[in-house]
Amino acid sequence: MTTQMERPTATVPPTRMPTLAQRDARAGRVLLAPTLVVVLLVVVVPIVWTVVLSFQDLRLIDLRRRGLWGGFTLENLAGVFTSRGFYGALGTTLLYSVVGTVTSIGIGLVAALALRRRFRGRTVARAFMLLPYVAPVVAVTFVWQTMLNPQFGIVNEIGTNVFGWADPVAFLTQRSADVSVFGLEFSVPVALLTVMAFEAWRYFPFAFLFLTARLAAVPGELEEAARVDGATPTQRFRHVIWPQLLPVIALLAVLRFIFTFNEFDDIYLLTGGGAGTQVVSVRVYELLTARGDVGAASAQALVLSLVLVVLLAIYFRFWGRKVEQS
């Protein structure tokens, strides 16, 4: 009787199972992949393309036929700094950004403090506070143009009949006006102040939301202790409420300055950039549409971004750490 010899079986090494940390890391990469793709397509690619275009002598009519690489030049950047209206537009942009940021946050702070205490109808009042921010920009700019019209606007009607204005004021088309206060005469930029007022009115609800949320989180025991110690309302605001709001106000200042510095639609719809209200973003748009100069428009947009980065770097270098510590 023959016996069949058994063949030795090969040992298969056990499969190493991924650890919990590795599975979490893999799941995180899968979840972040769609966001990363969107950021690359929507943010990174347009920025890189703008930088490339800023170094090319390119017209809008030649954009389709020209390649992405080749024909690089520094004339666009040189033209930005030697152009006649760039520095004036940059100064207007800085003034508009600073005044718009400060006034919008100031109005939002006053509104948040005024609606802090409970009263009947507070919810409705808070909802109405958000109307300028949520309303379509085309609609609100049309309302302002109608109100400020020198022929049939309600503002000039009240000004001439109630306040005794000698002539109607063209708020959106008049570059400046001479004003006399206590015997001193000085020139006032009418159109620029008007768009600043619109900026403050339209975007103060943004600050109002942040500050209202922070005020709701302030411990009531702090104010109660200050009240028991005999602190006045001004002292309670200065020593109790203001330190609690300072980090939020600093964040709002940075965000609103960035948004206002890049503002385009409000100014363009109100004045079209005329009457001394031409900011750099409107100037970039005019270079692209009126002259069709893609290279010059991209160069000005690049310089605008660099100026904003420098200003933010200065802020974080000298004041960012102090605000964070406070």
C-alpha positions in Angstrom: 0.0 0.0 0.0 1.5 3.3 -1.2 1.2 6.4 0.9 1.1 9.9 -0.6 3.6 12.2 1.0 2.1 15.5 2.3 3.5 18.6 0.8 4.6 21.3 3.2 2.3 24.3 3.0 3.7 27.8 2.6 3.1 30.2 5.6 1.4 33.4 4.6 2.4 36.4 6.7 -0.5 38.0 8.5 -1.9 41.1 7.0 -1.0 44.2 9.0 -4.2 46.1 9.8 -3.9 49.9 9.8 -4.0 51.5 13.1 -6.9 53.8 14.3 -4.7 56.9 13.7 -3.9 55.8 10.1 -7.6 55.2 9.4 -8.5 58.6 10.8 -5.8 60.3 8.7 -6.9 58.5 5.5 -10.5 59.5 6.2 -9.5 63.1 6.8 -7.6 63.2 3.5 -10.6 61.8 1.7 -12.9 64.4 3.3 -10.5 67.3 2.6 -9.9 66.3 -1.1 -13.1 68.0 -2.5 -12.3 71.2 -0.6 -8.7 71.2 -1.8 -9.8 70.7 -5.4 -12.2 73.6 -5.2 -9.6 75.9 -3.6 -7.1 75.0 -6.2 -9.5 75.7 -9.1 -11.2 78.8 -7.7 -8.4 80.5 -5.7 -4.9 79.2 -6.6 -5.3 78.9 -10.4 -6.8 82.4 -10.9 -4.1 84.0 -8.7 -1.3 82.2 -10.6 -2.9 83.2 -13.9 -3.2 86.8 -12.8 0.5 86.9 -11.8 1.5 85.5 -15.2 -0.7 87.9 -17.1 0.7 90.9 -15.2 4.1 90.2 -16.8 2.7 90.0 -20.3 2.0 92.7 -22.9 -1.5 91.4 -23.6 -4.7 92.9 -24.9 -8.2 91.5 -24.4 -8.7 90.9 -28.1 -5.5 88.7 -28.1 -6.2 86.7 -25.0 -7.6 83.7 -26.9 -4.8 83.4 -29.4 -1.9 84.0 -27.1 -0.3 81.3 -25.0 0.1 81.2 -21.3 3.9 81.5 -21.5 6.1 83.8 -23.4 6.3 87.5 -24.1 7.1 88.5 -20.5 7.9 92.1 -19.8 8.2 94.4 -16.8 6.6 97.4 -18.6 3.2 96.7 -16.9 4.6 97.0 -13.4 6.6 100.0 -14.4 3.5 101.6 -15.9 1.6 101.1 -12.7 4.0 103.1 -10.6 4.5 105.8 -13.3 0.9 106.2 -14.3 -0.7 109.6 -13.4 -3.8 108.4 -11.5 -2.5 105.4 -9.6 -1.3 107.1 -6.5 -4.4 109.2 -6.3 -6.6 106.1 -6.6 -4.4 104.3 -4.0 -4.8 107.3 -1.5 -8.5 107.3 -2.1 -8.7 103.6 -1.5 -6.8 103.8 1.8 -8.9 106.7 3.0 -12.1 105.0 2.0 -11.0 101.8 3.6 -10.0 103.3 7.0 -13.1 105.6 7.3 -15.5 102.9 6.1 -14.0 100.3 8.5 -14.0 102.6 11.6 -17.5 104.0 11.0 -19.1 100.6 10.2 -17.7 99.1 13.4 -18.6 102.2 15.5 -22.2 102.1 14.3 -22.4 98.4 14.9 -21.1 98.8 18.4 -23.6 101.5 19.2 -26.4 99.4 17.8 -25.3 96.3 19.7 -25.2 98.2 23.0 -28.5 99.8 22.4 -30.3 96.5 21.7 -28.5 94.6 24.4 -31.2 94.8 27.1 -34.4 92.9 26.7 -37.5 94.9 25.7 -40.7 94.2 23.7 -39.9 94.1 20.0 -36.2 93.6 20.4 -36.1 90.6 18.0 -37.9 92.6 15.3 -35.5 95.5 15.9 -32.5 93.2 15.5 -34.0 91.8 12.3 -34.4 95.2 10.8 -30.8 96.0 11.7 -29.7 93.3 9.2 -31.7 94.7 6.3 -28.9 96.8 4.8 -26.5 93.8 4.8 -28.9 91.2 3.3 -30.6 93.4 0.8 -29.3 93.2 -2.9 -26.6 95.8 -3.6 -28.3 96.8 -6.8 -31.6 97.6 -5.0 -30.0 99.6 -2.1 -27.8 101.6 -4.5 -30.8 102.5 -6.6 -32.7 103.6 -3.4 -29.7 105.8 -2.4 -29.5 107.3 -5.9 -33.2 108.2 -5.8 -33.0 109.7 -2.3 -29.9 111.8 -3.1 -31.1 113.0 -6.6 -30.7 116.8 -6.7 -33.9 117.2 -8.7 -36.5 115.0 -6.9 -34.6 113.3 -4.1 -36.1 113.4 -0.6 -32.8 114.4 1.0 -32.5 117.6 -1.0 -36.2 118.3 -0.5 -35.8 118.2 3.2 -32.6 120.2 3.1 -33.9 123.0 1.0 -37.3 123.3 2.8 -36.3 122.5 6.4 -32.6 123.3 6.8 -32.6 126.2 4.4 -30.1 125.0 1.8 -29.6 127.6 -0.9 -29.2 125.0 -3.7 -29.7 121.2 -4.0 -26.5 119.2 -3.5 -25.5 116.6 -6.1 -24.2 114.1 -3.6 -23.1 111.5 -6.1 -21.7 113.7 -8.9 -20.3 116.7 -7.1 -16.6 116.4 -6.4 -16.2 118.9 -3.6 -18.0 121.8 -1.9 -16.9 124.8 0.2 -18.2 124.7 3.8 -17.9 127.5 6.3 -17.8 126.5 10.0 -17.2 129.2 12.7 -15.8 131.5 10.0 -13.4 128.9 8.6 -13.9 127.8 5.1 -12.6 124.4 3.8 -13.4 122.1 1.0 -15.4 118.9 1.6 -15.2 115.9 -0.8 -19.0 115.4 -1.3 -19.1 112.3 -3.4 -16.4 110.5 -1.5 -18.1 111.2 1.9 -21.3 110.0 0.4 -19.9 106.6 -0.6 -18.2 106.4 2.8 -21.6 106.9 4.5 -23.1 104.2 2.2 -20.3 101.8 3.2 -20.8 102.4 6.9 -24.6 102.0 6.5 -24.5 98.9 4.4 -21.9 97.0 6.4 -22.5 97.9 10.1 -24.8 94.9 10.5 -21.7 92.7 9.9 -20.1 94.2 13.1 -23.5 94.3 14.8 -23.8 90.5 14.6 -20.3 89.8 15.9 -20.6 92.3 18.8 -24.1 91.1 19.8 -22.9 87.6 20.0 -19.9 88.6 22.2 -22.0 90.8 24.4 -24.4 87.9 25.1 -21.4 85.8 26.3 -20.1 88.5 28.8 -20.7 87.1 32.4 -23.3 89.1 34.1 -21.5 88.7 37.4 -18.8 91.1 36.3 -21.2 94.0 35.6 -23.2 93.2 38.7 -20.0 93.4 40.9 -19.0 96.7 39.2 -22.5 98.1 39.8 -22.3 97.1 43.5 -18.9 98.8 43.8 -20.5 102.0 42.6 -19.1 102.1 39.0 -20.8 104.4 36.6 -22.1 103.2 33.2 -19.1 104.7 31.5 -16.7 103.0 33.9 -18.5 99.7 33.5 -18.2 100.0 29.8 -14.5 101.0 29.9 -13.3 98.5 32.5 -15.7 95.5 32.0 -17.3 95.5 28.6 -14.6 97.0 26.4 -11.9 94.5 27.4 -14.3 91.7 26.5 -15.1 93.2 23.1 -11.5 94.2 22.1 -10.5 90.9 20.5 -13.7 90.8 18.4 -13.3 94.4 17.4 -9.7 93.7 16.3 -10.9 90.8 14.2 -13.7 92.9 12.7 -11.2 95.7 11.9 -9.0 93.3 9.9 -11.9 91.6 8.0 -13.7 94.9 7.2 -10.5 96.6 6.1 -9.7 93.7 3.7 -13.3 93.7 2.3 -13.4 97.5 2.0 -10.0 97.7 0.4 -11.2 95.4 -2.4 -14.6 97.1 -2.7 -15.9 97.6 -6.2 -19.6 97.1 -6.7 -20.8 99.7 -4.2 -18.7 102.6 -5.6 -19.2 101.6 -9.2 -23.0 101.4 -8.9 -23.2 104.7 -7.0 -20.8 107.0 -8.8 -19.0 104.8 -11.5 -15.7 105.9 -9.9 -16.2 109.6 -10.9 -16.2 112.8 -8.8 -13.1 111.8 -6.9 -14.3 108.3 -5.9 -12.0 106.2 -8.1 -10.5 103.5 -6.0 -7.9 101.0 -7.4 -10.5 98.2 -8.0 -12.5 100.5 -10.2 -9.4 101.6 -12.0 -8.5 97.9 -12.7 -12.0 97.4 -14.1 -11.7 100.4 -16.4 -8.3 99.3 -17.7 -9.8 95.9 -18.5 -13.1 97.0 -20.1 -12.4 100.4 -21.5 -8.8 99.9 -22.8 -8.9 96.1 -23.0 -5.4 96.0 -21.5 -5.3 92.7 -19.7 -1.6 93.0 -18.7 -1.9 96.4 -17.1 -5.1 95.5 -15.3 -3.5 92.3 -13.9 -0.4 94.3 -12.9 -2.5 96.8 -11.0 -4.4 94.0 -9.3 -1.2 92.4 -8.3 0.2 95.6 -6.8 -3.1 96.1 -5.0 -2.8 92.7 -3.4 0.8 93.3 -2.4 -0.1 96.6 -0.8 -2.8 94.9 1.2 -0.4 92.1 2.3 2.1 94.7 3.5 -0.5 96.7 5.5 -1.7 93.5 7.1 1.8 92.4 7.9 2.5 95.7 9.6 -0.7 95.4 11.6 0.1 91.9 12.8 3.8 92.8 13.5 3.0 95.8 15.8 -0.5 95.3 17.1 -1.6 91.8 16.5 0.2 90.3 19.5 -0.9 93.1 21.8 -4.5 92.6 20.8 -4.3 88.8 21.2 -2.7 89.2 24.7 -5.4 91.6 25.8 
